[in-house]
Amino acid sequence: MTQDLRKASSEEGDWNTMSLWAGQGLRLAEQLSVEQLMQRLTKAIPRQ
């Protein structure tokens, strides 16, 4: 239904008219540096 609008918005880089979804966990988001993110991801990977 909104495919043409989303396509045109994407091509123009107009994020105000695109459907961008953050999901239910939006309020859990944190601003991290890449270094901090990589440290967290590395710690979360199960070791064998």
mmCIF file as Biopython writes it, N, C-alpha, C and O atoms, coordinates in Angstrom:
data_model
#
loop_
_atom_site.group_PDB
_atom_site.id
_atom_site.type_symbol
_atom_site.label_atom_id
_atom_site.label_alt_id
_atom_site.label_comp_id
_atom_site.label_asym_id
_atom_site.label_entity_id
_atom_site.label_seq_id
_atom_site.pdbx_PDB_ins_code
_atom_site.Cartn_x
_atom_site.Cartn_y
_atom_site.Cartn_z
_atom_site.occupancy
_atom_site.B_iso_or_equiv
_atom_site.auth_seq_id
_atom_site.auth_asym_id
_atom_site.pdbx_PDB_model_num
ATOM 1   N N  . MET A ? 1  ? 0.816  -1.195  0.000  1.0 0.0 1  A 1 
ATOM 2   C CA . MET A ? 1  ? 0.000  0.000   0.000  1.0 0.0 1  A 1 
ATOM 3   C C  . MET A ? 1  ? 0.865  1.267   0.000  1.0 0.0 1  A 1 
ATOM 4   O O  . MET A ? 1  ? 0.523  2.246   -0.664 1.0 0.0 1  A 1 
ATOM 5   N N  . THR A ? 2  ? 1.972  1.256   0.732  1.0 0.0 2  A 1 
ATOM 6   C CA . THR A ? 2  ? 2.842  2.445   0.798  1.0 0.0 2  A 1 
ATOM 7   C C  . THR A ? 2  ? 4.176  2.209   0.103  1.0 0.0 2  A 1 
ATOM 8   O O  . THR A ? 2  ? 5.121  2.975   0.290  1.0 0.0 2  A 1 
ATOM 9   N N  . GLN A ? 3  ? 4.253  1.160   -0.692 1.0 0.0 3  A 1 
ATOM 10  C CA . GLN A ? 3  ? 5.514  0.778   -1.324 1.0 0.0 3  A 1 
ATOM 11  C C  . GLN A ? 3  ? 6.115  1.906   -2.156 1.0 0.0 3  A 1 
ATOM 12  O O  . GLN A ? 3  ? 7.309  2.187   -2.050 1.0 0.0 3  A 1 
ATOM 13  N N  . ASP A ? 4  ? 5.292  2.557   -2.987 1.0 0.0 4  A 1 
ATOM 14  C CA . ASP A ? 4  ? 5.809  3.632   -3.843 1.0 0.0 4  A 1 
ATOM 15  C C  . ASP A ? 4  ? 6.330  4.809   -3.012 1.0 0.0 4  A 1 
ATOM 16  O O  . ASP A ? 4  ? 7.371  5.385   -3.329 1.0 0.0 4  A 1 
ATOM 17  N N  . LEU A ? 5  ? 5.605  5.160   -1.956 1.0 0.0 5  A 1 
ATOM 18  C CA . LEU A ? 5  ? 6.031  6.262   -1.084 1.0 0.0 5  A 1 
ATOM 19  C C  . LEU A ? 5  ? 7.348  5.923   -0.391 1.0 0.0 5  A 1 
ATOM 20  O O  . LEU A ? 5  ? 8.251  6.757   -0.325 1.0 0.0 5  A 1 
ATOM 21  N N  . ARG A ? 6  ? 7.458  4.695   0.126  1.0 0.0 6  A 1 
ATOM 22  C CA . ARG A ? 6  ? 8.686  4.283   0.808  1.0 0.0 6  A 1 
ATOM 23  C C  . ARG A ? 6  ? 9.865  4.234   -0.154 1.0 0.0 6  A 1 
ATOM 24  O O  . ARG A ? 6  ? 10.980 4.614   0.203  1.0 0.0 6  A 1 
ATOM 25  N N  . LYS A ? 7  ? 9.619  3.766   -1.372 1.0 0.0 7  A 1 
ATOM 26  C CA . LYS A ? 7  ? 10.690 3.693   -2.363 1.0 0.0 7  A 1 
ATOM 27  C C  . LYS A ? 7  ? 11.193 5.095   -2.712 1.0 0.0 7  A 1 
ATOM 28  O O  . LYS A ? 7  ? 12.399 5.338   -2.742 1.0 0.0 7  A 1 
ATOM 29  N N  . ALA A ? 8  ? 10.264 6.010   -2.975 1.0 0.0 8  A 1 
ATOM 30  C CA . ALA A ? 8  ? 10.640 7.388   -3.320 1.0 0.0 8  A 1 
ATOM 31  C C  . ALA A ? 8  ? 11.375 8.053   -2.151 1.0 0.0 8  A 1 
ATOM 32  O O  . ALA A ? 8  ? 12.364 8.758   -2.353 1.0 0.0 8  A 1 
ATOM 33  N N  . SER A ? 9  ? 10.893 7.826   -0.951 1.0 0.0 9  A 1 
ATOM 34  C CA . SER A ? 9  ? 11.540 8.400   0.237  1.0 0.0 9  A 1 
ATOM 35  C C  . SER A ? 9  ? 12.953 7.885   0.381  1.0 0.0 9  A 1 
ATOM 36  O O  . SER A ? 9  ? 13.871 8.645   0.688  1.0 0.0 9  A 1 
ATOM 37  N N  . SER A ? 10 ? 13.131 6.584   0.157  1.0 0.0 10 A 1 
ATOM 38  C CA . SER A ? 10 ? 14.462 5.980   0.267  1.0 0.0 10 A 1 
ATOM 39  C C  . SER A ? 10 ? 15.407 6.550   -0.776 1.0 0.0 10 A 1 
ATOM 40  O O  . SER A ? 10 ? 16.550 6.884   -0.466 1.0 0.0 10 A 1 
ATOM 41  N N  . GLU A ? 11 ? 14.939 6.661   -1.999 1.0 0.0 11 A 1 
ATOM 42  C CA . GLU A ? 11 ? 15.780 7.185   -3.078 1.0 0.0 11 A 1 
ATOM 43  C C  . GLU A ? 11 ? 16.197 8.626   -2.828 1.0 0.0 11 A 1 
ATOM 44  O O  . GLU A ? 11 ? 17.291 9.041   -3.212 1.0 0.0 11 A 1 
ATOM 45  N N  . GLU A ? 12 ? 15.315 9.388   -2.181 1.0 0.0 12 A 1 
ATOM 46  C CA . GLU A ? 12 ? 15.609 10.797  -1.892 1.0 0.0 12 A 1 
ATOM 47  C C  . GLU A ? 12 ? 16.324 10.976  -0.553 1.0 0.0 12 A 1 
ATOM 48  O O  . GLU A ? 12 ? 16.778 12.074  -0.229 1.0 0.0 12 A 1 
ATOM 49  N N  . GLY A ? 13 ? 16.423 9.896   0.222  1.0 0.0 13 A 1 
ATOM 50  C CA . GLY A ? 13 ? 17.040 10.004  1.540  1.0 0.0 13 A 1 
ATOM 51  C C  . GLY A ? 13 ? 16.182 10.777  2.521  1.0 0.0 13 A 1 
ATOM 52  O O  . GLY A ? 13 ? 16.697 11.371  3.469  1.0 0.0 13 A 1 
ATOM 53  N N  . ASP A ? 14 ? 14.865 10.775  2.298  1.0 0.0 14 A 1 
ATOM 54  C CA . ASP A ? 14 ? 13.927 11.514  3.146  1.0 0.0 14 A 1 
ATOM 55  C C  . ASP A ? 14 ? 13.389 10.585  4.232  1.0 0.0 14 A 1 
ATOM 56  O O  . ASP A ? 14 ? 12.386 9.903   4.022  1.0 0.0 14 A 1 
ATOM 57  N N  . TRP A ? 15 ? 14.050 10.554  5.391  1.0 0.0 15 A 1 
ATOM 58  C CA . TRP A ? 15 ? 13.666 9.636   6.458  1.0 0.0 15 A 1 
ATOM 59  C C  . TRP A ? 15 ? 12.384 10.060  7.149  1.0 0.0 15 A 1 
ATOM 60  O O  . TRP A ? 15 ? 11.792 9.263   7.876  1.0 0.0 15 A 1 
ATOM 61  N N  . ASN A ? 16 ? 11.936 11.293  6.943  1.0 0.0 16 A 1 
ATOM 62  C CA . ASN A ? 16 ? 10.703 11.765  7.584  1.0 0.0 16 A 1 
ATOM 63  C C  . ASN A ? 16 ? 9.461  11.099  7.026  1.0 0.0 16 A 1 
ATOM 64  O O  . ASN A ? 16 ? 8.442  11.032  7.712  1.0 0.0 16 A 1 
ATOM 65  N N  . THR A ? 17 ? 9.521  10.610  5.809  1.0 0.0 17 A 1 
ATOM 66  C CA . THR A ? 17 ? 8.347  9.988   5.201  1.0 0.0 17 A 1 
ATOM 67  C C  . THR A ? 17 ? 8.509  8.482   5.032  1.0 0.0 17 A 1 
ATOM 68  O O  . THR A ? 17 ? 7.677  7.836   4.394  1.0 0.0 17 A 1 
ATOM 69  N N  . MET A ? 18 ? 9.559  7.926   5.592  1.0 0.0 18 A 1 
ATOM 70  C CA . MET A ? 18 ? 9.764  6.477   5.528  1.0 0.0 18 A 1 
ATOM 71  C C  . MET A ? 18 ? 9.204  5.807   6.773  1.0 0.0 18 A 1 
ATOM 72  O O  . MET A ? 18 ? 9.068  6.433   7.825  1.0 0.0 18 A 1 
ATOM 73  N N  . SER A ? 19 ? 8.886  4.538   6.638  1.0 0.0 19 A 1 
ATOM 74  C CA . SER A ? 19 ? 8.466  3.743   7.786  1.0 0.0 19 A 1 
ATOM 75  C C  . SER A ? 19 ? 9.720  3.184   8.441  1.0 0.0 19 A 1 
ATOM 76  O O  . SER A ? 19 ? 10.314 2.229   7.940  1.0 0.0 19 A 1 
ATOM 77  N N  . LEU A ? 20 ? 10.118 3.768   9.541  1.0 0.0 20 A 1 
ATOM 78  C CA . LEU A ? 20 ? 11.285 3.304   10.283 1.0 0.0 20 A 1 
ATOM 79  C C  . LEU A ? 20 ? 10.793 2.799   11.634 1.0 0.0 20 A 1 
ATOM 80  O O  . LEU A ? 20 ? 10.180 3.544   12.399 1.0 0.0 20 A 1 
ATOM 81  N N  . TRP A ? 21 ? 11.061 1.550   11.917 1.0 0.0 21 A 1 
ATOM 82  C CA . TRP A ? 21 ? 10.532 0.928   13.128 1.0 0.0 21 A 1 
ATOM 83  C C  . TRP A ? 21 ? 11.655 0.680   14.123 1.0 0.0 21 A 1 
ATOM 84  O O  . TRP A ? 21 ? 12.719 0.180   13.759 1.0 0.0 21 A 1 
ATOM 85  N N  . ALA A ? 22 ? 11.415 1.028   15.369 1.0 0.0 22 A 1 
ATOM 86  C CA . ALA A ? 22 ? 12.406 0.806   16.418 1.0 0.0 22 A 1 
ATOM 87  C C  . ALA A ? 22 ? 12.046 -0.406  17.268 1.0 0.0 22 A 1 
ATOM 88  O O  . ALA A ? 22 ? 12.892 -0.908  18.008 1.0 0.0 22 A 1 
ATOM 89  N N  . GLY A ? 23 ? 10.828 -0.879  17.180 1.0 0.0 23 A 1 
ATOM 90  C CA . GLY A ? 23 ? 10.415 -2.021  17.979 1.0 0.0 23 A 1 
ATOM 91  C C  . GLY A ? 23 ? 10.037 -1.628  19.396 1.0 0.0 23 A 1 
ATOM 92  O O  . GLY A ? 23 ? 10.030 -0.448  19.746 1.0 0.0 23 A 1 
ATOM 93  N N  . GLN A ? 24 ? 9.726  -2.619  20.197 1.0 0.0 24 A 1 
ATOM 94  C CA . GLN A ? 24 ? 9.266  -2.369  21.561 1.0 0.0 24 A 1 
ATOM 95  C C  . GLN A ? 24 ? 10.389 -2.001  22.518 1.0 0.0 24 A 1 
ATOM 96  O O  . GLN A ? 24 ? 10.136 -1.425  23.576 1.0 0.0 24 A 1 
ATOM 97  N N  . GLY A ? 25 ? 11.620 -2.322  22.161 1.0 0.0 25 A 1 
ATOM 98  C CA . GLY A ? 25 ? 12.745 -2.076  23.053 1.0 0.0 25 A 1 
ATOM 99  C C  . GLY A ? 25 ? 13.382 -0.712  22.899 1.0 0.0 25 A 1 
ATOM 100 O O  . GLY A ? 25 ? 14.487 -0.488  23.393 1.0 0.0 25 A 1 
ATOM 101 N N  . LEU A ? 26 ? 12.712 0.195   22.228 1.0 0.0 26 A 1 
ATOM 102 C CA . LEU A ? 26 ? 13.278 1.524   21.974 1.0 0.0 26 A 1 
ATOM 103 C C  . LEU A ? 26 ? 13.796 2.189   23.243 1.0 0.0 26 A 1 
ATOM 104 O O  . LEU A ? 26 ? 14.872 2.786   23.234 1.0 0.0 26 A 1 
ATOM 105 N N  . ARG A ? 27 ? 13.048 2.093   24.320 1.0 0.0 27 A 1 
ATOM 106 C CA . ARG A ? 27 ? 13.431 2.768   25.557 1.0 0.0 27 A 1 
ATOM 107 C C  . ARG A ? 27 ? 14.646 2.115   26.231 1.0 0.0 27 A 1 
ATOM 108 O O  . ARG A ? 27 ? 15.231 2.691   27.148 1.0 0.0 27 A 1 
ATOM 109 N N  . LEU A ? 28 ? 15.019 0.926   25.779 1.0 0.0 28 A 1 
ATOM 110 C CA . LEU A ? 28 ? 16.184 0.247   26.336 1.0 0.0 28 A 1 
ATOM 111 C C  . LEU A ? 28 ? 17.475 0.604   25.594 1.0 0.0 28 A 1 
ATOM 112 O O  . LEU A ? 28 ? 18.567 0.215   26.008 1.0 0.0 28 A 1 
ATOM 113 N N  . ALA A ? 29 ? 17.335 1.344   24.502 1.0 0.0 29 A 1 
ATOM 114 C CA . ALA A ? 29 ? 18.498 1.697   23.683 1.0 0.0 29 A 1 
ATOM 115 C C  . ALA A ? 29 ? 19.441 2.622   24.455 1.0 0.0 29 A 1 
ATOM 116 O O  . ALA A ? 29 ? 19.007 3.476   25.229 1.0 0.0 29 A 1 
ATOM 117 N N  . GLU A ? 30 ? 20.716 2.432   24.226 1.0 0.0 30 A 1 
ATOM 118 C CA . GLU A ? 30 ? 21.738 3.269   24.848 1.0 0.0 30 A 1 
ATOM 119 C C  . GLU A ? 30 ? 22.663 3.813   23.775 1.0 0.0 30 A 1 
ATOM 120 O O  . GLU A ? 30 ? 22.854 3.182   22.735 1.0 0.0 30 A 1 
ATOM 121 N N  . GLN A ? 31 ? 23.226 4.961   24.020 1.0 0.0 31 A 1 
ATOM 122 C CA . GLN A ? 31 ? 24.224 5.502   23.118 1.0 0.0 31 A 1 
ATOM 123 C C  . GLN A ? 31 ? 25.582 4.976   23.568 1.0 0.0 31 A 1 
ATOM 124 O O  . GLN A ? 31 ? 26.025 5.244   24.684 1.0 0.0 31 A 1 
ATOM 125 N N  . LEU A ? 32 ? 26.239 4.221   22.681 1.0 0.0 32 A 1 
ATOM 126 C CA . LEU A ? 32 ? 27.537 3.631   22.987 1.0 0.0 32 A 1 
ATOM 127 C C  . LEU A ? 32 ? 28.529 3.962   21.888 1.0 0.0 32 A 1 
ATOM 128 O O  . LEU A ? 32 ? 28.157 4.219   20.743 1.0 0.0 32 A 1 
ATOM 129 N N  . SER A ? 33 ? 29.778 3.952   22.256 1.0 0.0 33 A 1 
ATOM 130 C CA . SER A ? 33 ? 30.820 4.058   21.235 1.0 0.0 33 A 1 
ATOM 131 C C  . SER A ? 33 ? 30.943 2.684   20.573 1.0 0.0 33 A 1 
ATOM 132 O O  . SER A ? 33 ? 30.451 1.690   21.107 1.0 0.0 33 A 1 
ATOM 133 N N  . VAL A ? 34 ? 31.584 2.631   19.441 1.0 0.0 34 A 1 
ATOM 134 C CA . VAL A ? 34 ? 31.816 1.349   18.772 1.0 0.0 34 A 1 
ATOM 135 C C  . VAL A ? 34 ? 32.633 0.439   19.675 1.0 0.0 34 A 1 
ATOM 136 O O  . VAL A ? 34 ? 32.377 -0.762  19.758 1.0 0.0 34 A 1 
ATOM 137 N N  . GLU A ? 35 ? 33.605 1.013   20.343 1.0 0.0 35 A 1 
ATOM 138 C CA . GLU A ? 35 ? 34.443 0.220   21.246 1.0 0.0 35 A 1 
ATOM 139 C C  . GLU A ? 35 ? 33.607 -0.425  22.354 1.0 0.0 35 A 1 
ATOM 140 O O  . GLU A ? 35 ? 33.767 -1.610  22.646 1.0 0.0 35 A 1 
ATOM 141 N N  . GLN A ? 36 ? 32.724 0.351   22.961 1.0 0.0 36 A 1 
ATOM 142 C CA . GLN A ? 36 ? 31.874 -0.186  24.021 1.0 0.0 36 A 1 
ATOM 143 C C  . GLN A ? 36 ? 30.948 -1.279  23.488 1.0 0.0 36 A 1 
ATOM 144 O O  . GLN A ? 36 ? 30.754 -2.306  24.139 1.0 0.0 36 A 1 
ATOM 145 N N  . LEU A ? 37 ? 30.388 -1.060  22.327 1.0 0.0 37 A 1 
ATOM 146 C CA . LEU A ? 37 ? 29.503 -2.050  21.715 1.0 0.0 37 A 1 
ATOM 147 C C  . LEU A ? 37 ? 30.251 -3.346  21.444 1.0 0.0 37 A 1 
ATOM 148 O O  . LEU A ? 37 ? 29.750 -4.429  21.748 1.0 0.0 37 A 1 
ATOM 149 N N  . MET A ? 38 ? 31.428 -3.245  20.882 1.0 0.0 38 A 1 
ATOM 150 C CA . MET A ? 38 ? 32.212 -4.442  20.573 1.0 0.0 38 A 1 
ATOM 151 C C  . MET A ? 38 ? 32.600 -5.192  21.846 1.0 0.0 38 A 1 
ATOM 152 O O  . MET A ? 38 ? 32.601 -6.422  21.857 1.0 0.0 38 A 1 
ATOM 153 N N  . GLN A ? 39 ? 32.925 -4.476  22.907 1.0 0.0 39 A 1 
ATOM 154 C CA . GLN A ? 39 ? 33.254 -5.124  24.179 1.0 0.0 39 A 1 
ATOM 155 C C  . GLN A ? 39 ? 32.048 -5.901  24.700 1.0 0.0 39 A 1 
ATOM 156 O O  . GLN A ? 39 ? 32.193 -7.035  25.157 1.0 0.0 39 A 1 
ATOM 157 N N  . ARG A ? 40 ? 30.872 -5.309  24.637 1.0 0.0 40 A 1 
ATOM 158 C CA . ARG A ? 40 ? 29.667 -5.993  25.103 1.0 0.0 40 A 1 
ATOM 159 C C  . ARG A ? 40 ? 29.353 -7.218  24.253 1.0 0.0 40 A 1 
ATOM 160 O O  . ARG A ? 40 ? 29.008 -8.278  24.775 1.0 0.0 40 A 1 
ATOM 161 N N  . LEU A ? 41 ? 29.475 -7.062  22.947 1.0 0.0 41 A 1 
ATOM 162 C CA . LEU A ? 41 ? 29.190 -8.190  22.060 1.0 0.0 41 A 1 
ATOM 163 C C  . LEU A ? 41 ? 30.185 -9.319  22.269 1.0 0.0 41 A 1 
ATOM 164 O O  . LEU A ? 41 ? 29.806 -10.490 22.268 1.0 0.0 41 A 1 
ATOM 165 N N  . THR A ? 42 ? 31.451 -8.979  22.447 1.0 0.0 42 A 1 
ATOM 166 C CA . THR A ? 42 ? 32.475 -9.985  22.684 1.0 0.0 42 A 1 
ATOM 167 C C  . THR A ? 42 ? 32.209 -10.760 23.971 1.0 0.0 42 A 1 
ATOM 168 O O  . THR A ? 42 ? 32.384 -11.977 24.017 1.0 0.0 42 A 1 
ATOM 169 N N  . LYS A ? 43 ? 31.788 -10.052 25.010 1.0 0.0 43 A 1 
ATOM 170 C CA . LYS A ? 43 ? 31.486 -10.716 26.283 1.0 0.0 43 A 1 
ATOM 171 C C  . LYS A ? 43 ? 30.243 -11.608 26.171 1.0 0.0 43 A 1 
ATOM 172 O O  . LYS A ? 43 ? 30.131 -12.603 26.887 1.0 0.0 43 A 1 
ATOM 173 N N  . ALA A ? 44 ? 29.315 -11.260 25.281 1.0 0.0 44 A 1 
ATOM 174 C CA . ALA A ? 44 ? 28.057 -11.997 25.147 1.0 0.0 44 A 1 
ATOM 175 C C  . ALA A ? 44 ? 28.199 -13.273 24.307 1.0 0.0 44 A 1 
ATOM 176 O O  . ALA A ? 44 ? 27.321 -14.135 24.346 1.0 0.0 44 A 1 
ATOM 177 N N  . ILE A ? 45 ? 29.280 -13.398 23.560 1.0 0.0 45 A 1 
ATOM 178 C CA . ILE A ? 45 ? 29.463 -14.571 22.699 1.0 0.0 45 A 1 
ATOM 179 C C  . ILE A ? 45 ? 29.857 -15.763 23.570 1.0 0.0 45 A 1 
ATOM 180 O O  . ILE A ? 45 ? 30.834 -15.695 24.316 1.0 0.0 45 A 1 
ATOM 181 N N  . PRO A ? 46 ? 29.095 -16.852 23.473 1.0 0.0 46 A 1 
ATOM 182 C CA . PRO A ? 46 ? 29.457 -18.050 24.256 1.0 0.0 46 A 1 
ATOM 183 C C  . PRO A ? 46 ? 30.796 -18.632 23.777 1.0 0.0 46 A 1 
ATOM 184 O O  . PRO A ? 46 ? 31.043 -18.754 22.577 1.0 0.0 46 A 1 
ATOM 185 N N  . ARG A ? 47 ? 31.625 -18.977 24.715 1.0 0.0 47 A 1 
ATOM 186 C CA . ARG A ? 47 ? 32.927 -19.583 24.410 1.0 0.0 47 A 1 
ATOM 187 C C  . ARG A ? 47 ? 32.771 -21.100 24.450 1.0 0.0 47 A 1 
ATOM 188 O O  . ARG A ? 47 ? 32.032 -21.637 25.274 1.0 0.0 47 A 1 
ATOM 189 N N  . GLN A ? 48 ? 33.473 -21.781 23.554 1.0 0.0 48 A 1 
ATOM 190 C CA . GLN A ? 48 ? 33.392 -23.245 23.531 1.0 0.0 48 A 1 
ATOM 191 C C  . GLN A ? 48 ? 34.636 -23.869 24.088 1.0 0.0 48 A 1 
ATOM 192 O O  . GLN A ? 48 ? 34.740 -25.094 24.145 1.0 0.0 48 A 1 
#
